[in-house]
Amino acid sequence: MRFDELNDDNYLLFAIKYYENPHAVTREDFEDDLKKIKYVKRLLRRYINNNVLKEHLILNHLTVLFNVFGDAAVPLLFYNLEEDLWPAIKAFLLFLGRLPEYPRTDMDSLGHDQNCLYRLENIDE
């Protein structure tokens, strides 16, 4: 199966293909890890709507996602997040140094949320 573009037909297979968690023994473990994307989405939505940014919690969820999905976490995130959340998630990816090399032009044309990046760079000050 080709994964040139994620869609409803290949999303789950893509996630399974790149899932690597030696501690996961059940389907529920996989689903719990995949739910982290929904948690990130909910937290970013709260930030956009109410200006409440829980950067530590988002970073924790992103860390888990990158630990179990590797670089595939980025396309999984962008597939699940609406476009109005993309600048905020890009700020987190910039902060973590996890912007993909390809497609670089698409990532470069997407702006990032300056407030998010500022808050991330000033964590614990």
N, C-alpha and C positions, 0 to 999 in steps of 0.2 A: 504494500500500500504506500502511496506517495503522500507526503505531508507538506506539499508546497504551500498550501493554505489550509489553516484549520477551519473546519466547519462542523455542523452537528453530526455528520456521518462519521468523521474520523477523530473527533476530539477525545473520546474515551480511549481509543486505541493508542493515540499519541501519548496520552498521559500514562497509560500502562507501560508502553514501550520504554519510556524514560524514567519510570519510577524505580528507585533503588533505595530501599530501606531494609536493612538486614534484621531489624527488630519487628517488622510487620509480618504477621503470620496469617492474618485474616483479611477478607475483603473490607471489613469495617475499618481496619487500620488504614488501608489505602484511601477509603472514602473520608476518614477523619483528616488525613493529610491533605486531600484535595479540597476539603472544606475551608482550609486556611485561606484559599483564594476568595471565598465568599466573605470571610471575616475582614480581609483587607479591603474588599469592595465596600462593605458596610462602614468601616472606619473612614475610608476616603470620602464616601458619600456624606457622612456626618461632618467631615471637615469642610466640604464644599458648601453644604447647606447651613451649617451652624458655626463655622469657623472654630471647631473644636478638633485639634490635631493631637492624637495620641501616638506620637512618633515612636516611643519605645515599644508599644504594643505592635504597631505595624512592622517595625524592624524585627521583632521576635518572630512574627508570622512569616515574613520574607526570608528570614534565616532558615526556618524549617523548610520552606518551599525550595530554597536553593540546595539545602542538604539532601532532600529526597528526590528532587526532579532535575537537579543540576541546571545547566543553561536552558533547558526546556521550560523552566519556570517563567521565563520572560514571555515567550509566545502564549503560554497558558494564561498568564495575567492579562495581556493585551486582548486576548480573545474574550475573556470574561468581563472586562471592564468597559463601560461605556466611554466614548471618546472624550466626554467632558472630564473624566478622571485621569486621562492619559498624562496631562502635564504634571499632575501630582505624583503619579507613580514614576514618571521619568525622573523627577527630583530625587526620589528614594533610590532609584537605580544609579543615578549619577553619584550620589553619596556613597553607595556601596561599591562603586566601580564595576557594576554589572551590566552596563550597556553593551549590547552585542555589537560585534564588528560588522556583521551583515544583517540586514541591509542598512548600512551606515547612513545613506542619503535620506532614507525615510526617518530615521531617528534624529538626524540633524535638523530636518525641517520641522519636527515637532518641538514646540517650545516646552519649557519646564516651569513649574510653579516656583517663583522666586521666594515666596514666603516659606514654603516647605523646605527648600534647600537652606535658607537662612536658619530656620529653626533646627534643622538637622546638624548644621555646622556649628551651632552654638549649644548643643546638648550639654547639660551639666555645667553651665557657666553661671 
